Amino acid sequence: MDWQTPEDTVPSSFITEANTRALAGKPPATGAWREGDPAGDRKFVSIGATSLERGGQLDSARIAYETWGELNADGSNAVLVLHALTGDSHLIGPAGPGHPTAGWWSGIIGPGKYVDTDRWFVVSPNMLGGCQGSTGPASLGTDGREWGARFPYLTIRDQVRSQLAFSDAIGIDRWAAVIGGSMGGMHSLEWAVGHPERLERFATIAAPAISNADQIALNSVQLEAITMDPAFNDGEYYEAADGDGPYRGLALARRMALLNYRSPTELNDRFQRSWQSSISPMGASGKFAVESYLDFHGNKFTRRFDANSYLLLVGAMNSHDIGRDRGGVSEALSRVTAKSLVLGIDSDRLFPVENQVAIASRLTENIDGGKAVVIHSEFGHDGFLIEDDLVGPELARLLAS
């Protein structure tokens, strides 16, 4: 669900005065990619008019995406990689114009790596409703104004249908594999259940079959943090006269989310009770290092994400239920024909491993005979973004099956 950045794995001392100063000043009203910004490595494709599950309609939509490797003559080597909540299409490559941070899975995907782009044609789209080039709330509607809060409600199934239309638009009839973690894992599972004829393999990583009440509750307080920010202005903040967007609420939502993405053991071991100031912890100023960590990442996040997109995408995650209108989860999973890898993380407190165990037990083509692969990591939910040498070999094994 989180989007891993390199500094997340370094000691707490990384959050220095110099790094904090680099983020000084008020963030922009939105951190979304906007028309006229550098495209970077993005490509764009139109998927046309899009009807949505809850009755909404987009008269036109586009998907931003990136690719690596070459599609072979019969189109049999295409791999679709789907990002988590706050990610985008930039799987591999440095930060630079158009890309605020470096690729989020560069330790797993690339020439000679676990998902070898010398063999596989890897495609990664920014999801519908996102804020890094695909149509979303920060995009301009037909009236020339940002969609904002007018953007229609999206479900996971809507996003997967947009990915199907995207696949058609770029000429992929059947994917060799569909791979996703966290929210992307919800997408990959929905692909396997709803469109089994369109993929040969899939991996769902650190994701559940259904968003339960506990997960929806955790999401709800993050959404309220955003909407309670006075600068949110009912989602109409893009052209605020003072340029003031709801960055305070968005940063707070991000800090809340980070507590779900990391394990208590990792935070305790990493930060303990260390103090980010020369002033005594019993004094009136200064912060504990873990507070500085959360502040830093909340502040950084506001410079690359959009508050309306965050609301929309978290709402889509809340909609996730592969058993809805399909006779329940077990019946839905019986539709899966693709070879499957289901991977969980033993310290994940957002989507605990019992979620992955339940999914794997119902998949007849599971490459581990109905068992989930559970990796040991101190990093919690974010382990799938950090533990390259644990996650990567499992993906290589799936692709070899």
Secondary structure, DSSP 8 states (H G I E B T S, - for coil): -----GGGGS-GGGS-HHHHHHT-S---S--S--TTS--TT-EEEEEEEEE-TTS-EEEEEEEEEEEES---TTSTTEEEEE--TT--S--SS--BTTBSS--TTTTTEETTSSEETTT-EEEEE--TT-SSSSSSTTSB-TTSSB-GGGS----HHHHHHHHHHHHHHTT-SSBSEEEEETHHHHHHHHHHHH-GGGBSEEEEES--SB--HHHHHHHHHHHHHHHTSGGGGGG--TT-TT---SHHHHHHHHHHHHHHHS-HHHHHHHHTT-BSSSS-TTSSS--BHHHHHHHHHHHHHTTT--HHHHHHHHHHHHH-BTTTTTTSHHHHHTT--SEEEEEEETT-SSS-HHHHHHHHTT-TTBTTSS--EEE--TTGGGHHHH-HHHHHHHHHHHHH-
